[in-house]
Structure formats: structure tokens, C-alpha cells
Amino acid sequence: MASEETEHKLEQVIKHKNCAGCGACILFSNGSSKMIPTPHGPVPDLSSGEFTQEALEVCPGIGISYPELYETHYGNLPENLLYGHIQKVRIGHSASEGIRNKSASGGIITATLIYLLQKGYIDGAVCVKQGMPEPLEASSFIARSEEEIKGSMQSVYIPVSTLDRLKDFKPGEKYAMVCLPEQSAALRKLQSLKHPAALQVQYILGPYTGTALYPAAIHAFLRSKRISKKDPVTSLKWREGDWPGHLEIKTRSGKVVTSKKVYYNYLIPFFITHTSLRSMDFVNEFADLSVGDAWSPEYESQGKGFSVFITRTKKMESIISDMNDQHLINAEDVAEEKSIAMHGHMLDFKKRGSYLRNRMRAFFGHPVPDHGYRPIYISFSRKLTEMVISFILLLAGNRFSRAIMTIIPEKMIGPAFNYMRLRWKKISKPAKRKGLDTYQIKRI
Ligand SMILES: Cc1cc2nc3c(=O)[nH]c(=O)nc-3n(C[C@H](O)[C@H](O)[C@H](O)COP(=O)(O)OP(=O)(O)OC[C@H]3O[C@@H](n4cnc5c(N)ncnc54)[C@H](O)[C@@H]3O)c2cc1C
């Protein structure tokens, strides 16, 4: 395929907001393109570089067939089609209080990366850090020391490209990467194509990923906190303080504005990324280690961070088991059903909700990512629930609603949104949970 044709297809991906901003296509641009920032996250610069057809094969915005990739990477389809391939599920945290307190949930990703580096299993780890190059921006980088890994603790909730970083790998070195679900799938696809740098990645560690926000969310938050544009931000932390943490923004004049995680969630319907709405992967099904927050009153009541995490490959299971034996992490096995119950709402949002949302978009003639499968059965009440969700998101996502939202002080809209969110969760629970435990798929 001529490069103009490939570029035209990539242009369509960007135009229809299907670009996940992962950076995989950059590896097939003859070394001359790069990711550039836009209000909708990073996208490839199509004006430079000549893109080859492989750029389309690895593009999550066009679609990566999960059933095909399950077979290529794991050898078969998973038994549990909600959760992917599983060696073990655990709940726990880093044994280091310093890591546990400063990480997003229990510090499992950070502790594991440090272990891999100390043991010499890797030479570096691709991590993501808020504040690079500017306080309101975030970038990926290669961490080569314990200090650098610790410096990138916590979650970054705006889109960041990671796979373009593969072009900075040194020949002969081994790496770990922290990837969001679409990035993990694209990286496995790259590995299946025997891309040399992708084959240098020995371990993928991946957060569960429910929702990410467009960068405009931060500006809206600052306006609702009455922070003047003349008072620039000097630091931003998404999950500072005791678990589950709060958003903390500092400005040059010395102001410190904060919002509890459960309150700043109000930004989600207004600024949720399109990738969050279209991805069918919540639990990072192609990571060797997938990590989320252990949302359950049993753990939340303790205040300190707890992660729920899945090992998906034998080599990662052996590493986590060694770390547990050496008391570098404190973790207990947990039944799959118990851990699934912690995230039933979000599993449904992705596994059935994204499918329905994609179908609706396709119905109106818009291209959508093709994941290569569909749920076999979705009840009528679930379909109706999705219409309500999509209508709310459509209303909230327009400029007018966003502008109104910034007029309302965060201390009012935050708690009000949290109340409505909990009410909605309760009301929609029967429709959202019905049939989830017997979730089955059909290849398409
Ligand atoms: C956008 C996003 C949405 C999420 N949604 C949910 C959810 O709905 N439910 C849930 O249970 N958990 C969710 N998580 C996961 C959760 O926030 C924690 O990341 C996870 O529990 C790991 O915690 P930890 O303490 O082990 O991580 P830490 O030890 O703090 O390490 C976090 C690691 O993740 C890397 N990282 C941070 N942000 C990104 C990013 N954007 N892209 C790639 N790497 C990154 C950092 O470099 C660091 O190495 C989300 C994470 C992200 C980034």
C-alpha cells in the first residue's frame, strides 16, 4: 500500500477521534514522524514521515482483533472472557510504606519495576510522569534507576503516548513497560510482527483503565476553583495523600487547590476521552501484570492503599510469588469472583457498554475500532441503560455544558456529582450486572 493511502487511513482515525494516542504508528514512519499534542491527546504528525502499512496493522484506533491476539500471544481464548488469561489474582500492597503511601493504590507496579531492575531482569522501564516537560503535561520516559521509577509513581489521567518510546531503546537492552490496555494490545501485536524493539520488552505492567480525561478538564477544574490564568500551575498530582488520594495542584503564587478523587470524578462526563468510551478492555488483558484499586469497603475503610492485581503469564507469576516470599510485597490470593465484584460496573461499561456505544456510532456511519468480537447476549434493559448513559455523555460533552460546569464551584458540583453517581450506580446495578457472570463472546 502506498504511504499516501496509509496516511489517509490514519487521518481518518484521527478525524473520527478513534486515535488512542499510543504512538505505535510512529515506529512505521521511516523514523521521521513524532507524536504531537492536541486538545484530544497526542496524535501522529502525518505531515512528516512516510508511513508503511504496518502502521495500520498495529493501530488500536482501527482495531486489533482480541480473539486473534489471545491465540497468538497466549495460545488460546481465555476461560474468563471478562478478565482475560489469569494465573492468579491477589490483593495487597508494597511492603515499603514510602512506596505504598505515595503510589496510586498499593504501589504494586512500582515495587515490581524496582524488583525487575534490581535483579537485572531489565535495564530500564518505560514509565509515565506528570509534569514533563511542563506541569500540566505528561510524558513517557525510560527510567533506569530506583529513584527514577519512584519519581513516576501515581496515575496520570490524561492521554500519554508510550509506544513511540521504543525508538529510543538501545540494542541488546531489556525493558519493562507500563502500558494502558490499548497500548499493551498494540505492543503484543508489534511483538507478533517481530518488531525488534518490541521484542526487547520483557514485561508489560498495566493499570486497569476505566476512564481518562482530556487535558481541558484541568483548565475547567482550575476555573471552577477560581484560579486565574495569570497564576500558572507549578505542580499537579492526580492521587496525592492517603488512598484513594486527591488531586493536588500548586500555583506560582503559592495557592494549593485540592479535590478528593471521588469529587473530581465530576469531570468525567464532561471530558472523558473517546478511547475510554470505545475500548472494550478494562483489566489490561495483554499485560503480564494488571493492577487496579481494590475498591471494597473492607479495604477502603483502612485508608492505606490496596491494589488488586492479576498475573497473566507464568514468568510474571513466578516474580510476584518470589516478591511475596521475600516480603517485598504483602499480598493474599483472592477468588476471581470477589475481585470481579469490585469492578463489576466498569467491566460492564467496557465489555458491553463500549460494544453498544460503538454499534450506535457505526449505525450513524462513523468508523469505530474493530475488536474482532461481540458479546453474545445483552439484555434489553442493559441496552436501554446505555442509551441513558450515552445521552448524558452527549449532553455533558458539548461546549455549552462544559462552560456552565466551570461556573459552579467545585465544592458544590463535586459532592453533588458523587451523590448522583452513587444513586445512578444503585439504580442501574440490576441492568448492569445482569448476565455479566455468564458473559460470552462471538468472533466477528
Ligand atoms: C487513565 C487511568 C485510568 C484508570 N482507571 C482505573 C479504574 O477505573 N479502576 C481501577 O481500579 N484502577 C484504575 N486505574 C489504575 C489505578 O489508578 C492504578 O494505576 C493502579 O491501581 C496501579 O496502582 P499502583 O499503586 O500499583 O501504581 P504505582 O505504583 O503508583 O505506579 C503507577 C505506574 O503507572 C504508570 N502510569 C501512570 N499513568 C500512566 C498512563 N497514563 N499510561 C501509562 N502508564 C502510566 C507510572 O509511570 C507508574 O509506573 C487507572 C489508571 C489510569 C492511568
The ligand as an SDF file (V2000), in Angstrom:
LIG
                    3D

 53 58  0  0  0  0  0  0  0  0999 V2000
   -6.0220    6.5290   32.9150 C   0  0  0  0  0  0  0  0  0  0  0  0
   -6.1580    5.5530   34.0550 C   0  0  0  0  0  0  0  0  0  0  0  0
   -7.4330    5.1040   34.4360 C   0  0  0  0  0  0  0  0  0  0  0  0
   -7.5660    4.1840   35.4780 C   0  0  0  0  0  0  0  0  0  0  0  0
   -8.8220    3.7320   35.8280 N   0  0  0  0  0  0  0  0  0  0  0  0
   -8.9620    2.8420   36.8340 C   0  0  0  0  0  0  0  0  0  0  0  0
  -10.2460    2.3600   37.2260 C   0  0  0  0  0  0  0  0  0  0  0  0
  -11.2690    2.7470   36.6570 O   0  0  0  0  0  0  0  0  0  0  0  0
  -10.3220    1.4540   38.2400 N   0  0  0  0  0  0  0  0  0  0  0  0
   -9.2060    0.9870   38.8790 C   0  0  0  0  0  0  0  0  0  0  0  0
   -9.3160    0.1640   39.7690 O   0  0  0  0  0  0  0  0  0  0  0  0
   -7.9610    1.4350   38.5280 N   0  0  0  0  0  0  0  0  0  0  0  0
   -7.8190    2.3270   37.5370 C   0  0  0  0  0  0  0  0  0  0  0  0
   -6.5790    2.7800   37.1780 N   0  0  0  0  0  0  0  0  0  0  0  0
   -5.4120    2.1620   37.8200 C   0  0  0  0  0  0  0  0  0  0  0  0
   -5.0220    2.8140   39.1300 C   0  0  0  0  0  0  0  0  0  0  0  0
   -5.1760    4.2170   39.0520 O   0  0  0  0  0  0  0  0  0  0  0  0
   -3.5500    2.4850   39.4570 C   0  0  0  0  0  0  0  0  0  0  0  0
   -2.7450    2.8670   38.3630 O   0  0  0  0  0  0  0  0  0  0  0  0
   -3.3140    1.0430   39.6840 C   0  0  0  0  0  0  0  0  0  0  0  0
   -4.0810    0.6320   40.7580 O   0  0  0  0  0  0  0  0  0  0  0  0
   -1.8200    0.7870   39.9700 C   0  0  0  0  0  0  0  0  0  0  0  0
   -1.5270    1.2570   41.2250 O   0  0  0  0  0  0  0  0  0  0  0  0
   -0.0820    1.1440   41.8250 P   0  0  0  0  0  0  0  0  0  0  0  0
   -0.1240    1.7720   43.1810 O   0  0  0  0  0  0  0  0  0  0  0  0
    0.4280   -0.2370   41.7060 O   0  0  0  0  0  0  0  0  0  0  0  0
    0.7270    2.0820   40.8090 O   0  0  0  0  0  0  0  0  0  0  0  0
    2.0250    2.9220   41.1050 P   0  0  0  0  0  0  0  0  0  0  0  0
    2.9780    2.0880   41.8960 O   0  0  0  0  0  0  0  0  0  0  0  0
    1.6620    4.2700   41.5930 O   0  0  0  0  0  0  0  0  0  0  0  0
    2.6320    3.0410   39.6400 O   0  0  0  0  0  0  0  0  0  0  0  0
    1.8790    3.5990   38.6160 C   0  0  0  0  0  0  0  0  0  0  0  0
    2.6660    3.3490   37.3460 C   0  0  0  0  0  0  0  0  0  0  0  0
    1.8110    3.6100   36.2540 O   0  0  0  0  0  0  0  0  0  0  0  0
    2.4730    4.4350   35.3170 C   0  0  0  0  0  0  0  0  0  0  0  0
    1.4390    5.2700   34.7130 N   0  0  0  0  0  0  0  0  0  0  0  0
    0.7070    6.2120   35.3050 C   0  0  0  0  0  0  0  0  0  0  0  0
   -0.1480    6.7500   34.4410 N   0  0  0  0  0  0  0  0  0  0  0  0
    0.0520    6.1260   33.2610 C   0  0  0  0  0  0  0  0  0  0  0  0
   -0.5120    6.2680   31.9780 C   0  0  0  0  0  0  0  0  0  0  0  0
   -1.4710    7.1630   31.7180 N   0  0  0  0  0  0  0  0  0  0  0  0
   -0.0540    5.4870   30.9870 N   0  0  0  0  0  0  0  0  0  0  0  0
    0.9190    4.5650   31.2110 C   0  0  0  0  0  0  0  0  0  0  0  0
    1.4940    4.4040   32.4340 N   0  0  0  0  0  0  0  0  0  0  0  0
    1.0630    5.1810   33.4270 C   0  0  0  0  0  0  0  0  0  0  0  0
    3.5030    5.2210   36.1180 C   0  0  0  0  0  0  0  0  0  0  0  0
    4.6060    5.5250   35.3280 O   0  0  0  0  0  0  0  0  0  0  0  0
    3.8840    4.2400   37.2190 C   0  0  0  0  0  0  0  0  0  0  0  0
    4.9600    3.4570   36.8070 O   0  0  0  0  0  0  0  0  0  0  0  0
   -6.4120    3.7220   36.1650 C   0  0  0  0  0  0  0  0  0  0  0  0
   -5.1380    4.1820   35.7840 C   0  0  0  0  0  0  0  0  0  0  0  0
   -5.0020    5.0960   34.7370 C   0  0  0  0  0  0  0  0  0  0  0  0
   -3.6230    5.5790   34.3550 C   0  0  0  0  0  0  0  0  0  0  0  0
  1  2  1  0
  2  3  1  0
  2 52  2  0
  3  4  2  0
  4  5  1  0
  4 50  1  0
  5  6  2  0
  6  7  1  0
  6 13  1  0
  7  8  2  0
  7  9  1  0
  9 10  1  0
 10 11  2  0
 10 12  1  0
 12 13  2  0
 13 14  1  0
 14 15  1  0
 14 50  1  0
 15 16  1  0
 16 17  1  0
 16 18  1  0
 18 19  1  0
 18 20  1  0
 20 21  1  0
 20 22  1  0
 22 23  1  0
 23 24  1  0
 24 25  2  0
 24 26  1  0
 24 27  1  0
 27 28  1  0
 28 29  2  0
 28 30  1  0
 28 31  1  0
 31 32  1  0
 32 33  1  0
 33 34  1  0
 33 48  1  0
 34 35  1  0
 35 36  1  0
 35 46  1  0
 36 37  1  0
 36 45  1  0
 37 38  2  0
 38 39  1  0
 39 40  1  0
 39 45  2  0
 40 41  1  0
 40 42  2  0
 42 43  1  0
 43 44  2  0
 44 45  1  0
 46 47  1  0
 46 48  1  0
 48 49  1  0
 50 51  2  0
 51 52  1  0
 52 53  1  0
M  END
$$$$
